[in-house]
Amino acid sequence: MLISSAFAQTAPAAGAGGDVMSSLTGMLPLILMFVVLYFVMIRPQMKRQKEHKAMIDAIAKGDEIATAGGLLGKVTHLDEGTLTLEIASGVEVQLQRHAVVQVLPKGSLK
């Protein structure tokens, strides 16, 4: 009996006009956190993904590249999803295009 009367005393009045404004004010920090998260984390990540995809699509035969595994070499053959990389004279490995991390300047490998 005591608990139900305590809830009844703290219950808001029905039809109060301030409820909408107080709920918007309560949600404002959550909305602001999402906006900051978008501009600090999500948008730059999408930009990096777009740049990486453009770099992978622009790889041509004869380019010197670095892979995620640390291999350095020259591209000798290209397929749709893979490429063949010459890492030493007469030694070639086949890699997925997504393993490419960086296209090196021409002549950086001797």
MONOR-V917768 format. One record per helix or strand of 3 or more residues. SS is the DSSP state (H for helix, E for strand). FROM is the first residue (numbers start at 1). TO is the last residue. If there is no record, write none. Layout:
# MONOR-V917768
ss=SS from=FROM to=TO
ss=SS from=FROM to=TO
This chain:
# MONOR-V917768
ss=H from=2 to=10
ss=H from=18 to=57
ss=E from=64 to=67
ss=E from=72 to=78
ss=E from=82 to=88
ss=E from=91 to=96
ss=H from=97 to=99
ss=E from=100 to=104
